[in-house]
Amino acid sequence: MKQFTSLFFTCIFIISSISKSADSNLITDLCKHCDDPKLCLSSIQARPESGEFATTTNQIEIIAISAASANASSTSAYIKEMLSREDLEPAIESTLEDCQKNYQDAVEQLDDSISAMLANAHADVDVWMHAAISAIESCSNDLE
């Protein structure tokens, strides 16, 4: 969970800091700047809207953030499922409760990032993305 989430969020942040004009290989070109270009490419291309909608950097950023939000939401649901187990040690349960809250916060922050992108408020996107990355990394650190 940690490796995927950290790499993916870092990748999105890198993509959002690159300014390019649209061309047929835009997603591939943007993903080349990530630590894991294959993960970046597969995550964005797996989204149904990546075909006809991904013609500009802004649109690809929105798709990438949307994919990250969906991933964080799925992770939050997985953690909630883990918390339903009755055999958890109190320390692990506490850590998982904190992680679930962090992932829920990250989903909200990523959704706020999408709203900021749509409003061309790029400074706000940076704030929300940093907050989401921080929430995810905090959980990852607590689980180590």
N, C-alpha and C positions, 0 to 999 in steps of 0.2 A: 504494500500500500504506500509506504513512504517514498520509494523510488519513483513509482509512477506519478504520484501526486506532485512531488517536488519538481521533477523534470518537466511535467506538463505545465505547471504554473510558471516556472521559469521560462519555458518556451513561449508561452502566451505573452509574458512580459517583454521578452525580446522582440517578438513579432510586433507588439504594439509600439515599440520604439523605433521601428524601421519605416521609413517613408519611401514608397515606390509607386510607380504608376502601374496600371493593370496591363497584363499580358497573359498569354495562354499558360505559362508556367509559373504564375505568381505564387501559388501555394507551395510548390516545390522550392522556388527561390527563397521564399520567406522561411521555410522550415530548415533550410541549409544552415541558418544562423543559430539553431537550437543545439543543445547538448545531445539530444537524441532525435535526429531528423526523421527517422522512420516512425517513431512514436508520434511526432508532430503531424506528419503527413497522414498516417492512418487514422489518427483521431479526428482530424478535420475532414478528411475525405469520407469518413464513415457517417458524417452528418448528411441527411437528405438534402439540405439546402446548399451544400457545398458545390453542387454542379452549376446551376444557372445563376445562383446568387453571388457566388464568389468571384466577382470581377474587379474589385478594388481592395486595397489593403484594409480599409475600414470594414468592409463587409467580411473579409476573412478574419479580422480581429473579433468581430461580433460572433462569428461562427465558433471560433476557438474558445472564447469566453463562455459561450453557451454550452459547449462540450465540457468545459471544466466545471461549470455549474451542475450539469447533469451528473458528472462523475462524483462531485462532492455530495450531491443529494443521495446518490446510491451508496456512497460510503457511510453517510449518516444513518441511512436505513439499515445497513449491515451492522453498524455499531449498536443501534437500537435492538436489533435481533440478538446480538451477543449479550446485551444487558438483561434480556429476558431469561437467561440461564440462571438457574438457582445455585450452581456450584462455583460461582465466582468468589474469589478472595476479596475481602473488603477493599484492599489497596487497588486491585485491578478494576473493581467496579467503579471506584472513585475516579480513576484515570479515564476509564471508558466514558463515564458521564461527562467529564470535562471535554473529552474529544468529541463527543456527540454535539455538545454545545458549540465547540469551535467549528465543527463542520457546518452546523446550521448557520452560524454567523458567516462563514465563508460563502455559503450559497447566497445569502442576502447581499453580501458585499459584491459578489460576482454579478448578481442581477442588477445591483446599483451601477456596476461598471458598464453593463450593456446600455442602461438608460443614459449614462453619461456619454457613451460613444454615440448614441443616436442624437444627442444634443450637441455633439462636437465639443464637449467639455473634457478635453484630454487631460488636463491637470487633475480633474476629479477621477478619471479612470486610473491614473497612477496611484492616487490615494487609496481607492477601493481595492485595486489589485495588490498593493503592498499589504493592506490589512488582511485580505484573504490569504495571501502567502504566509503571513505571520501566524494566522490562526492555524493553518495546516501544519506549518513547521513546529509550532508549539505542541500540537498533538503528537507529531512524529517524535519529537524530543522526549516527551513524557513516556512514550511507549518503549523507548530504548533501554 
